[in-house]
Amino acid sequence: MIIVLKANRSEEQVKNFISNLTDRYDVSVNTWVGTHSTVLGLIGDTAAVDSEYIAAQDIVESVKRVQEPYKKANRKFHPEDTVIKLPTGQVIGDGSLALIAGPCSVESEAQICCVAERVKAAGATFLRGGAFKPRTSPYAFQGLKAEGLELLKKAKERTGLPIVTEIMSIGHLDLFEDVDVIQVGARNMQNFELLKELGHVHKPILLKRGLANTIEELLMSAEYIMAGGNEQVILCERGIRTYETFTRNTLDISAVPILKRLSHLPVIVDPSHASGINWLVEPLAMAAAAVGADGLIIEVHNDPSRALCDGAQSLTPDQFDVLAKKVQKVTETVKSL
C-alpha cells in the first residue's frame, strides 16, 4: 500500500502518523521524501489495513493498494530514480552511461593491468574481472580465486578504477572487503541465502538476470537484497535462453524500458554474454544505450584468441575504444531528442 502525504504536513505529524500505523497494523513503513511530496510504503500484511480510515487522516493526500509482490524495488514506492554513488566518485543511474569493462577472467597481473589502463583511457569508469568463475564444465578454467582478487586490487591501485567482480558463495564474502561493486551472476540470481546475506552488505550489488527468469523474478531477487537493508542494487539484463541458437543468449532489449518503468533501480546491459559473439557486442551496446540503459558491462581482453574464458565474445582494447565513442554519442543523441 502506498500513502502520499500532503505537502503542508510537519515532521511531527508524519512521525505520529507512522507510529499510529505501526501500532494499529502489522506492517513496516518505508518512507521516501521527495522534492514535492512524501510517500509512505506499507510493507507486510496490508489486507487488514483500512484504506478509508487512512484516507480520512488530515495529512493524507491519497491511498493506493499495490498488487506487485516487490515493494522496495517498486517505482510506485520510490518515484525518483535511485542513483548509485561510490565513495571514489563514480555514479550509475544519474542519466549518464556508465561503462564497466575488463576481461571475463583475471589471468595475470600484466593482463589485468594492461586491460585496465586501456579501458580507462577509452572512457570506462569501472573495471570488471572474474576471480571466481562459474563454468558449465567442471574441467574449464574456474578463475584464480583469491589471487585474482589481489590482482584486481593492483589494477585498481594503478588506474583508480573501482572493481566489479562476481561472488559465488557466502563463504567468500570476507575476501570481497576491497571490492567496490559485488556482482551476482545469472546462475545465482535465485540463490536466496546469498541474496539475504548481501542485504547486510554496505556496498552496491550488481544483480544479473537469470538465464530463464522473468522480469518479475529479477525484481523479487532485488527485493531480497533490499529487504535486508541494502538498497544499492543495480539490475543487469544479460540475455535469456530462447529457442534461437545462433547467439549464446537472446538479448531482451525490451527489459530495459520495462524495468525502468516498474522500478527505480538503475538498469545496465551486458551485450557480451547476451550474444557470445564479439562483432555483435557493438550494435547491441548501441541499442541498449538507445533504449535508456544506465550503463554497459563489456568484456575486453588484450588477446581474445588466447583468453582462458569467453574469448569469442571479448573485444580488443582498440575495439572497445571505438564502441565507447559510439555509445556515448547515442546517449547524447537520445538526451537531445
C-alpha angles and dihedrals in degrees: 000000000000124000120191113201126214118261095240096060122123126229090246091054091050092048092050092046093052091047090052091051095051092045093048100041137033094247141110121226125226111199125206118184113198134180095268106015147022119233124198119200116201111210124190133037101351095165090098094046112113105225091188091056091050094046089054093062115107097235096049120103098179144343126213132177117226120216099189113099093222111080111164092044092047118109090215088068094043111028097183124070118265112239118204111214122186122208087242090062102256116134136199121190102025095112096272124106112252116207118210111185142165143100126315088237133020105238106168141346092256092051099048095042092048093050092044092054093047097047091046090053088052093053106271114147098190133045118222124193135151119238097162110039125195106209131184091227120057088214095058124098108285098194134259091276113195091006089054091055090052091052091050089054090053090052089050091051090052098045108019091232114144115239126249113187139152127258120205104178140032086229090066095055095101089058090058096064092112096040111108100202121022114213122212108203128222093260091056098044089110098035089121097183089055091046092051091051091050087054087073094050118101099218137077120284120209105208117197122206115248122251093255104015128125125236090252091053090052090052091048090054088052087050090058090058095043093047087062091058102265108114095169096104126150116196119217128199106203103164131277134236115265136157090274113104102180092085129042089243136348114257108229096211090173089065090075099064091035093054092045090052095048099037140035092217120110116258126211131180132225107206092172097066092034093061108020087206121098097215090056094054096079099051092043090049090052090049090051091052090048094056093050107267114171092219150343131237110205134178114235125178129179090223111017094179089065098038116134091218135029098346092155092066098038124106124218116241089255091053091048090052090057092045093049092056093048098048093048089053089051091051092049091048093050091049091053095054 
